[in-house]
């Protein structure tokens, strides 16, 4: 699958074509093709073992693919060793040299290109300024917090002005609060520098907030490529639907053209989903927050009565478990605090809900 | 995509290009491989094939073995060796287990002092306890009457000496085993109202199981391969290690020496194999969540423990102290006046003070070159990419020295390096061959220490360097070596002390110009100059101790200067 980049401005900077990686009998990557545009922030998202790190390492030349090609800036780099490619990299472990000061860490690669000492010092302080750590240059990594260490690692990766910045789960080792803060900073920095960036993560929130485009991977293949909104609003497969965000998977079957049978209820679909409809069993999917209650009455399309089986308080909203039909099938719905108060929704009560046609996605069973 | 499409357009397999770093690393790996093959594999092969040859170098099948097993004087040594090894192992492990338990799990005072004393035997050549026991229990010994009619020259003396010599080795393994207790298990046992004895059998014993097994096999191997103690105090009681010496030096029967070597190699290899197997199982014993066990003080128990440790400490000091005292006595037992007469090595056989300076030189070269070769080798094997087969072979070769008794290695060197067709023949009888054999002899432990240190380094350091276009050797010198410096110092001190005290591997390889202190001690003892032999042993102990203290100061200083970046 090659993602369509025709509607995006800018040139393709990184081109991955038919990349397959095998470890013995195990196929870690299966015929992966992907384009990354200059200046873009792309996230590889997927569960552990899906191949996202393998793909990153193939792009970096750390574990070169079994077959397939990689082009960077128009040049083929498929078989080049890492040291002859143009990238900076940040790891989850930071991999800062513990016995070198922050200055020496950041300037580690600069020393090698025979620039004068004062120029190196200028560049290092400029970089530390950039990542928000001025005046920390004389400290050792162990004297910094995790978040600060990660910024140093970032400064070091950017020191040689690489064409490509690779981030391997860079925030996973940090506390939740620091992570959210650094997320914004890194995205902001990337936008300012305009450096093409690939980040590997298993954290969907991270991918959704930071990426220009997300590449969802599973089992060595790309499931979907798209903007965060596309991925969330319009998942291309049952896997993506389940992996990103929360989704109800409801057993249903085709009733007639454009309509499905859900328990005792008949639901209509929008144009896009109608085309996908085939005979037999299917999953009808809807996100809990897309389920409507306000303004729903007998005349509302796709609406039916349910029984509230359970209410779980999640702080800013309630997640309700609702039963419909023969009371064996359930559906989760997110209700705002206001809604629950206004409609006095409670355990055992009845509530009429609507599943808007535009929010329903269907997937074949067993996909 | 259909199968047809795949088969019609064959997938082009990418052949990764090698960077300059990859080439350099592979060259180093090959270098280390060649080094190990020449200093280890070829000599052992030469020895093995020698055991199937007659005096003229013709292949005669198993004839030598048939002769060996039909000569009771020879194969009786097998039984003797096993007897000595099993009894010594039982005693050492029993004594060391309690001592280790006290050091790791009790609250008695002066634990550091006790541990320091218990590790003292590591600084001495294995002849020292033999010589010391001669003064305690020998014909003119102070406590001869204690033994009654029994003679110290024989199994009793050997076993006592071996217990002294192997005690610290067992102790270190057992302390490590006792130290990794998970406090939560003891709390759980307490909460479930488990009695002390049941807790011991269900929690303590399973916890140290692997350490205990490992200690048993390490001690067994040390005893069965030891040469110094049975040589000094064994009398007419023959064991395998002394048989090799007698066959080779006494009777010039190299072929029979090779046969005995093979016979000795078998139990050593079996013990080594079991030990490796057990250690592999131990890896995941302690999870990161384990809570350290906090011993609770118990006055009467502590009093018992303290008495026990004091007794052991007194015995150890008694052994070393007697050798020290005897070395200053003018003429035992007739003139007990103290003098330095016995330290006048230059008027005795054995090489005089020159042999001591040789030992210093040899130990220094071994420490410097051995550390460089072994640590660099370990780095290449651990960090290189690809080349998996060669790296696997080298890993295996690095483990072999642990299983090869020093006597066997030394004899193997004669066969290989003294062969007239060997282009390396010229190093025979020189200082370099002593350094090389000593490095080979103590390779395994040093290699494992290096590997442990290297495995603690972030595996991505090399990746980061590559992305920054910094060649790997720069990162090796600027980051890896400084961070691993404590381990590197440990390796060099280990090599130095062992080079100072070793007898077995070098006994066949020294020449009149390159006699060593430990060999001089052995030869003086052989010639009846027991007091000067004791004196030479004390010189070795003093040197090893000085170097240890120096190492300690250096390590402390290092810790202070690097605490800024080591602190967590």
Interface residues (C-beta under 8 A of the other chain):
Chain A: X18 X20 X31 X60 X61 X62 X64 X65 X66 X67 X68 X69 X78 X79 X80 X81 X82 X83 X84 X85 X87 X88 X89 X91 X93 X95 X97 X98 X99 X100 X108 X109 X111 X112 X113 X140 X141 X142 X143 X156 X157 X159 X160 X162
Chain B: X1 X11 X12 X13 X14 X15 X16 X17 X18 X19 X20 X21 X22 X458 X460 X461 X463 X464 X465 X466 X467 X468 X469 X470 X471 X474 X475 X478 X479 X482 X483 X562 X564 X565 X566 X567 X568
